[in-house]
């Protein structure tokens, strides 16, 4: 692919220092959220997400791993204060203000995943994934279009899903997890 066809985030990340990269990715996400009319969407980029981008690790390591690759399980709602403290620690370690040890970096680089518990969690995770893919791949790439198409279908079927939910013997959170798991497998196969 010609460098000029890549979204501008890649040039910005390439020209930034290690300490600035997390902030650059967060600003790009925030700009895209405003452009998509989703400014209230809670999406705080963490260091493990930045590493996923820098390493281009979009494929799942195995079919059973939901903590690797580009997966909705990475985009759960989290405590804002905790996320900002972790990002401040990352920034100080990468800027050289604090002496970095492997023990300091290991918990920051470990991917944190959380299963969805409700339909709202499924929508939130997929909307964050869509915004993230728009930033990385561009607005006209087929992956963000596919995620948006899935969300449109999911929202249109939600009332039917809620009716079926009452008839099913399975726990509600299992269905939500299986929906996100399917998205993870489809995206991993894409790469």
Helices and strands as residue ranges (DSSP letters): G 3-5, H 8-15, H 18-35, H 47-54, G 72-74, H 80-95, H 102-109, H 119-137, H 142-167, H 172-190
